[in-house]
């Protein structure tokens, strides 16, 4: 074949000869279908298909996407564009995404690229944290806690390896070393020390520490102390509620106003209010009158009776002509009963029968030997009182007296208007003050004072209302 090097096709076309199987064709070019050229080909126009490489101006080519064409420009190993992009289908990103702004905010990744936080909020996520987020607020911190989040608020902290923990908002709330913990909001609330699965909805200064699966709904300074328990400072239930466990109220009041029925197997504690609907309760024989419990029933005491007061009371027994008196035995200090005789008096004018009593004293203590307690309201009484005292072993110490009293009771107020000593005699060891009277509410107490030599003195008294008007 001829050497056509450095010759143009237009000049050499008529010299082309092709020998194939002993056939020679002329150089009209009608039978040339392939042209194998070793070297460089230049022409004003190329048409048809091509195998190999082009160099030079390719602006006239169609159906070709050239490297670096369109809105993307290859910069290093990445394609970049400054144009806005709209993706109507899905976008799959297998690596990290970094940008100067997300949804109008300023975000950055942290750790292994699976955490995000707002860079303008002064937040902190340490580099070891994975799969966590601080979405908003200011100066919030996630420290060494995976799969956790703080959504809003200020100065909130998740720390101490508290994985799967969430703080929604508030100020100064802290989840520390607690897995699956939740704080909804509020101020200075704390979940700590393995309080796993527990939650504080809100409030101020509430704490759940080493207690699992409990919740504080609201309130201030509540400290949860039991597992599986709900706490609230004040709880209002507006609809029907069924409790299968127990209800414990520590402090405060359970207000059930407007509730038609409350049922339970056991109610413990104290109750205040109307108990008229309760059944199975023994009312007892005592009724509170003022500050004292009183009864009109007979009482039998088979055991001991301890009385702290030195006063004594006259108790009616079976009839009007017999009674017993309770008094303190000076030898043993015990309260004992003594028989009392009631003597019919001869006084007229609305007087009363004569009433007698007796006690014993040891030493110079003062004791009530009897009480004049049959006074009538809005009346003046003339009363004779007889008292004798003598030493039980001998009569070295003694005293006897008769006193006349004028006593008025008006509007339940008792006043001793006059006291007259009709007869008065005593030994040296008793002294002149061995007999005295004192108003005690609606009655008059008769006091006797024992011997200064600590001898036992037996006292007997009788009084009679001579007249009243």
C-alpha positions in Angstrom: 0.0 0.0 0.0 1.2 3.4 -0.8 2.6 5.7 1.9 0.2 8.6 2.4 2.0 10.2 5.3 1.7 14.0 5.5 -0.6 14.1 2.5 -4.1 15.4 2.6 -7.0 13.2 1.5 -8.1 15.6 -1.2 -4.6 15.5 -2.8 -4.0 11.8 -2.7 -7.4 10.3 -3.1 -6.9 9.5 -6.8 -3.7 7.6 -6.0 -5.4 5.2 -3.5 -5.1 1.6 -4.6 -6.5 -1.3 -2.6 -5.4 -4.8 -3.4 -7.5 -7.5 -2.0 -7.5 -11.1 -3.1 -5.7 -10.1 -6.3 -8.3 -7.4 -7.1 -7.2 -3.8 -7.6 -9.7 -1.0 -7.3 -9.4 2.5 -8.7 -9.1 5.5 -6.5 -12.6 6.8 -6.8 -13.1 6.1 -3.1 -16.4 4.5 -3.5 -15.3 1.3 -1.9 -13.4 2.7 1.1 -15.3 1.9 4.2 -12.6 2.0 6.9 -9.6 4.2 7.2 -6.8 3.2 9.6 -4.6 6.1 10.2 -1.4 5.9 12.3 -0.7 9.4 13.5 -2.7 12.7 13.6 -5.8 13.4 11.6 -7.0 17.1 11.1 -10.0 18.3 9.2 -12.5 21.1 9.2 -15.4 18.7 9.9 -15.7 15.2 11.1 -19.0 13.2 10.8 -20.0 9.8 11.7 -19.0 7.6 14.6 -15.6 7.6 16.2 -13.4 5.2 18.2 -10.4 6.7 20.0 -9.6 10.0 21.6 -10.4 13.6 20.5 -8.3 16.6 21.4 -9.0 20.2 20.6 -12.3 22.2 20.4 -15.3 20.0 21.2 -17.9 22.7 21.3 -19.6 21.4 18.2 -20.2 18.0 19.6 -23.7 16.9 20.6 -24.8 14.1 23.0 -21.6 14.5 25.0 -21.5 15.4 28.8 -18.1 16.8 29.4 -16.2 16.7 32.7 -16.8 19.9 34.7 -19.8 20.9 32.5 -23.3 22.0 34.0 -23.6 23.7 37.4 -21.1 21.4 39.1 -17.4 22.1 39.1 -14.8 19.5 40.0 -12.7 20.9 42.8 -10.1 18.5 44.0 -11.9 15.2 44.5 -15.4 16.8 45.0 -18.0 18.4 42.7 -19.3 21.7 44.0 -21.9 24.2 42.9 -23.1 27.6 44.1 -26.6 27.0 42.7 -29.8 26.2 44.6 -30.8 22.5 44.3 -34.2 21.0 44.4 -34.5 17.2 44.9 -38.0 15.9 44.2 -37.1 12.3 44.9 -35.1 10.8 47.8 -31.6 11.7 48.9 -29.3 9.0 50.4 -26.1 10.1 52.0 -23.7 7.5 53.3 -21.3 9.8 54.9 -21.5 12.8 57.2 -23.3 16.0 56.3 -21.7 19.4 57.2 -23.3 22.8 56.4 -23.2 26.3 57.6 -26.9 26.3 58.3 -29.8 23.9 58.9 -33.4 25.2 58.9 -32.2 28.6 59.7 -29.9 27.5 62.5 -26.2 27.0 62.9 -25.3 23.3 63.4 -22.3 21.2 63.6 -21.4 17.5 64.1 -19.4 16.1 67.0 -17.8 12.8 68.0 -17.9 10.2 65.3 -20.3 12.4 63.2 -23.5 11.0 64.7 -24.2 13.9 67.1 -25.4 17.4 66.4 -25.8 20.7 68.3 -26.5 24.3 67.7 -23.2 26.2 67.6 -24.8 29.5 68.5 -26.2 28.3 71.8 -23.0 27.8 73.7 -23.7 24.1 74.0 -21.2 21.3 74.7 -21.2 17.7 73.4 -17.9 16.0 74.3 -16.1 14.1 71.5 -16.8 10.6 72.8 -20.6 11.0 72.6 -22.5 9.2 69.9 -26.0 9.5 68.4 -27.0 12.4 70.6 -28.4 15.9 70.0 -28.9 19.3 71.6 -31.7 20.9 69.6 -32.0 24.3 71.2 -31.7 26.6 74.2 -28.5 27.9 75.7 -25.4 26.4 77.5 -26.7 22.9 77.7 -24.3 19.9 78.0 -24.2 16.3 77.1 -21.1 14.6 78.6 -20.2 11.0 78.0 -23.8 9.9 77.2 -24.8 8.1 74.1 -28.3 8.2 72.4 -29.4 11.1 74.5 -30.9 14.5 73.8 -31.7 18.0 75.2 -34.4 19.8 73.3 -34.5 23.3 74.9 -33.9 25.2 78.1 -30.8 26.5 79.8 -27.9 25.1 81.8 -29.3 21.5 81.6 -26.9 18.6 81.8 -26.9 14.9 80.9 -23.8 13.3 82.4 -22.2 10.3 84.1 -22.9 7.7 81.4 -26.6 8.3 81.5 -27.5 6.7 78.1 -31.0 7.0 76.5 -31.8 10.1 78.6 -33.9 13.2 77.6 -34.4 16.7 79.0 -37.1 18.6 77.2 -36.5 22.0 78.8 -36.3 24.1 82.0 -33.3 25.5 83.8 -30.5 23.7 85.8 -32.0 20.2 85.4 -29.5 17.3 85.7 -29.6 13.6 84.7 -26.5 11.9 86.2 -25.6 8.2 85.8 -29.3 7.3 85.1 -30.4 5.2 82.1 -33.8 5.8 80.4 -34.3 9.0 82.5 -36.6 11.8 81.6 -37.0 15.4 82.9 -39.8 17.4 81.2 -39.0 20.8 82.6 -38.9 22.9 85.8 -36.0 24.2 87.8 -33.1 22.3 89.4 -34.6 18.9 89.2 -32.3 15.9 89.5 -32.2 12.2 88.4 -29.1 10.5 89.8 -27.3 7.4 91.0 -28.9 4.8 88.9 -32.5 6.0 89.1 -33.2 4.0 86.0 -36.4 4.4 84.1 -37.6 7.3 86.3 -39.0 10.7 85.4 -39.6 14.1 86.7 -42.3 16.0 84.8 -41.8 19.4 86.3 -41.6 21.4 89.5 -38.7 22.8 91.5 -35.9 21.1 93.4 -37.3 17.6 93.1 -35.0 14.5 93.3 -35.1 10.9 92.4 -32.0 9.1 93.7 -31.3 5.4 93.6 -35.0 4.7 93.0 -36.1 2.9 89.9 -39.2 3.4 87.7 -40.8 6.2 89.8 -42.2 9.5 88.7 -42.6 13.0 90.3 -45.5 14.8 88.6 -45.2 18.2 90.2 -44.4 20.1 93.3 -41.3 21.4 95.1 -38.5 19.7 97.1 -40.0 16.2 96.7 -37.5 13.4 97.4 -38.6 10.0 95.9 -37.8 7.1 98.3 -39.7 4.1 96.8 -39.5 2.2 93.5 -42.5 2.0 91.2 -44.2 5.0 92.9 -45.8 8.2 91.7 -45.3 11.4 93.7 -47.3 14.7 93.6 -47.5 17.6 96.1 -51.2 18.1 95.3 -53.2 15.7 93.1 -56.7 16.4 91.8 -58.5 13.5 90.2 -61.3 14.7 87.9 -62.5 11.4 86.5 -63.2 7.9 87.9 -59.9 6.3 89.1 -59.2 2.7 90.1 -56.2 1.8 92.2 -55.1 -1.8 92.4 -52.4 -1.1 94.9 -52.1 1.1 97.9 -52.5 4.9 98.3 -50.2 6.6 100.7 -50.6 10.3 101.7 -47.8 11.8 103.7 -48.9 15.2 105.0 -51.7 17.3 103.6 -55.3 16.4 103.2 -57.1 14.0 101.0 -60.1 16.0 99.8 -63.0 13.8 98.6 -65.6 16.5 98.5 -68.2 15.7 95.9 -67.2 12.0 95.7 -70.3 9.8 96.0 -68.5 6.5 97.0 -65.0 5.6 98.1 -64.4 1.9 98.8 -61.4 0.0 100.0 -60.6 -3.1 102.1 -58.4 -1.1 104.6 -58.2 2.6 105.5 -55.5 3.6 108.1 -54.7 6.8 109.8 -57.0 9.5 111.3 -60.3 10.7 110.0 -61.9 14.2 110.3 -65.5 15.1 109.5 -68.9 13.6 109.5 -68.7 9.9 110.4 -72.4 9.3 110.8 -72.4 7.0 107.7 -69.8 4.6 109.2 -70.9 1.2 110.4 -69.3 -1.3 112.7 -68.0 1.3 115.1 -68.7 1.1 118.8 -69.6 4.5 120.1 -68.5 3.8 123.7 -70.0 5.2 126.8 -68.0 8.3 127.1 -69.0 11.7 125.7 -66.6 14.6 125.4 -67.9 17.6 127.4 -65.6 20.5 127.3 -62.1 19.1 128.0 -63.4 16.0 129.9 -64.8 12.7 128.9 -68.0 12.0 130.8 -70.4 9.1 131.1 -73.7 8.3 133.0 -73.1 4.6 132.9 -71.8 2.3 135.7 -68.1 1.5 135.4 -66.4 -1.6 136.7 -62.6 -1.6 136.7 -61.1 -5.1 137.2 -57.5 -3.9 136.8 -55.6 -0.9 138.1 -56.6 2.8 137.8 -53.9 5.4 137.6 -54.9 9.0 138.4 -52.3 11.7 138.2 -54.4 14.4 139.9 -54.8 14.6 143.7 -58.4 15.6 143.4 -61.2 13.2 144.1 -64.7 12.7 142.7 -68.0 11.5 144.3 -69.6 8.9 142.1 -73.2 7.9 142.4 -73.7 4.2 142.9 -77.0 2.4 143.1 -79.2 4.7 145.1 -79.3 8.2 146.7 -78.3 7.0 150.1 -74.9 5.6 149.3 -71.8 6.7 147.4 -68.1 6.1 147.2 -65.3 8.7 147.2 -62.0 8.3 145.4 -59.1 9.6 147.4 -55.3 9.3 147.5 -53.9 7.1 150.2 -51.1 9.1 151.9 -49.3 5.9 152.9 -49.1 4.2 149.5 -49.9 7.1 147.1 -52.6 5.0 145.4 -56.1 6.1 144.7 -58.5 4.2 146.9 -62.3 4.3 147.5 -63.9 5.0 150.9 -67.5 4.6 151.9 -69.5 7.8 152.4 -72.7 8.0 154.5 -75.5 10.3 153.6 -77.5 11.5 156.6 -80.9 13.1 156.3 -80.8 16.6 157.8 -83.4 18.6 159.6 -82.8 21.8 157.7 -85.7 23.4 155.9 -86.1 26.1 153.3 -85.0 24.0 150.4 -81.9 22.6 152.1 -80.2 19.3 151.5 -79.3 16.1 153.3 -76.0 16.0 155.2 -73.1 14.5 153.2 -70.1 12.9 154.9 -66.6 11.9 153.6 -63.2 10.9 155.1 -59.6 10.7 154.0 -56.2 10.2 155.6 -53.1 12.4 155.2 -49.4 11.9 156.0 -47.2 15.0 156.4 -48.1 18.6 155.8 -49.6 18.2 152.3 -52.9 19.7 151.5 -55.7 17.4 150.3 -59.4 17.7 149.3 -61.5 15.9 151.9 -64.8 16.7 150.1 -66.4 19.0 147.6 -69.7 20.9 147.9 -71.1 20.2 144.4 -74.9 20.4 144.9 -75.2 24.2 144.5 -78.1 25.6 142.6 -77.6 28.3 139.9 -78.9 31.8 140.7 -79.3 31.1 144.4 -77.8 32.0 147.8 -76.9 29.0 150.0 -76.3 28.8 153.8 -74.0 25.9 154.4 -72.8 24.3 157.7 -69.5 22.4 157.5 -68.1 20.1 160.2 -64.5 18.8 160.1 -62.6 16.7 162.6 -59.0 15.4 162.3 -57.0 13.2 164.7 -53.9 11.2 164.8 -54.8 7.5 164.1 -52.3 6.1 166.7 -53.1 8.6 169.4 -54.7 12.0 169.8 -51.6 14.1 170.1 -52.4 15.9 166.9 -56.0 16.9 166.4 -58.3 19.6 165.1 -62.0 20.2 164.9 -64.1 23.0 163.5 -67.6 24.1 162.5 -67.8 26.7 159.7 -70.9 28.5 158.4 -70.7 29.7 154.8 -72.8 32.0 152.7 -72.4 31.0 149.1 -73.9 32.6 146.0 -74.0 31.0 142.5 -75.1 33.4 139.8 -74.8 32.7 136.1 -72.8 29.6 137.0 -70.3 31.7 138.9 -69.7 30.6 142.5 -68.7 33.2 145.1 -68.1 32.7 148.9 -69.8 35.8 150.3 -69.1 35.1 154.0 -67.3 32.5 156.2 -67.8 32.3 160.0 -65.8 30.1 162.4 -68.4 28.9 164.9 -66.0 26.5 166.5 -62.3 26.2 165.9 -59.6 24.1 167.8 -56.3 22.6 166.7 -53.1 21.2 168.1 -49.7 22.9 167.6 -48.6 20.5 164.8 -51.7 21.2 162.7 -51.6 24.9 162.8 -54.4 27.4 162.2 -54.6 26.8 158.4 -55.5 23.1 158.6 -59.0 23.9 157.1 -59.6 26.0 154.0 -62.3 26.4 151.2 -61.6 27.1 147.5 -64.0 27.7 144.6 -63.4 25.2 141.8 -65.7 25.9 138.9 -69.3 25.2 140.0 -68.3 23.6 143.3 -66.4 24.4 146.5 -63.5 22.2 147.6 -62.9 21.5 151.3 -59.1 21.4 151.9 -57.4 19.9 155.0 -53.6 20.2 155.7 -51.9 17.4 157.6 -49.3 17.3 160.4 -45.9 18.9 160.0 -44.5 15.9 161.9 -45.5 13.5 159.1 -48.0 11.7 161.3 -51.1 10.0 159.8 -54.2 12.1 160.4 -57.7 10.7 159.7 -60.2 13.4 158.6 -64.0 13.3 158.6 -66.2 15.9 157.1 -69.9 16.6 157.0 -71.7 19.4 155.2 -75.3 20.4 154.9 -77.0 23.1 152.9 -79.3 24.6 155.5 -81.1 26.9 153.3 -81.1 28.3 149.8 -83.1 31.2 148.3 
